[in-house]
Amino acid sequence: MENDPELNGKYLGTISKDFVVVAETLREASYQVRKRNISKYPIFVFSRTQVPVGSNFLAKEELALEWNINASYLEDFMQRQLVLEDRVEDFKAAYKDADEFCCLFVVDGEFQNFVFIPYPED
């Protein structure tokens, strides 16, 4: 579950550009998901088109972004079999500190991958 080289080359620039705009909103949403005991593992789905994973959180048209952003969490990914039962412990082990990193699931056509992006310093 490391940051994929294909992701770094093809997507990281546009994701980073959008991420800077929404980072504080995502940080607060992540905090609320954890504070309310919804999940210890918030995940934000970045996709160019709407996908049926998580809840629509930020539409690209509203903020002039390149990516739509849905809010989700590990248990939702498990129900949808995007993280299989025998891989849950691997996911948890790879998951980075949610106060410092944002867990993204990038979807673009057939490409799907997790990436952890550090929140900007205050």
Secondary structure as the mmCIF struct_conf table of DSSP 4:
data_model
#
loop_
_struct_conf.conf_type_id
_struct_conf.id
_struct_conf.beg_label_comp_id
_struct_conf.beg_label_asym_id
_struct_conf.beg_label_seq_id
_struct_conf.end_label_comp_id
_struct_conf.end_label_asym_id
_struct_conf.end_label_seq_id
HELX_LH_PP_P HELX_LH_PP_P1 GLU A 2 ASP A 4
HELX_RH_AL_P HELX_RH_AL_P1 PRO A 5 LYS A 10
TURN_TY1_P TURN_TY1_P1 TYR A 11 TYR A 11
HELX_RH_AL_P HELX_RH_AL_P2 LEU A 12 LYS A 35
TURN_TY1_P TURN_TY1_P2 ARG A 36 ASN A 37
BEND BEND1 ILE A 38 ILE A 38
BEND BEND2 LYS A 40 LYS A 40
STRN STRN1 PRO A 42 SER A 47
BEND BEND3 ARG A 48 THR A 49
BEND BEND4 PRO A 52 GLY A 54
STRN STRN2 SER A 55 LEU A 58
HELX_RH_AL_P HELX_RH_AL_P3 LYS A 60 LEU A 63
TURN_TY1_P TURN_TY1_P3 ALA A 64 ALA A 64
BEND BEND5 GLU A 66 TRP A 67
STRN STRN3 ASN A 68 TYR A 73
HELX_RH_AL_P HELX_RH_AL_P4 LEU A 74 GLN A 79
TURN_TY1_P TURN_TY1_P4 ARG A 80 GLN A 81
BEND BEND6 LEU A 82 VAL A 83
HELX_RH_3T_P HELX_RH_3T_P1 GLU A 85 ARG A 87
HELX_RH_AL_P HELX_RH_AL_P5 VAL A 88 ALA A 94
TURN_TY1_P TURN_TY1_P5 ALA A 98 GLU A 100
STRN STRN4 PHE A 101 ASP A 108
TURN_TY1_P TURN_TY1_P6 GLY A 109 GLU A 110
STRN STRN5 PHE A 111 PRO A 118
HELX_LH_PP_P HELX_LH_PP_P2 TYR A 119 GLU A 121
#
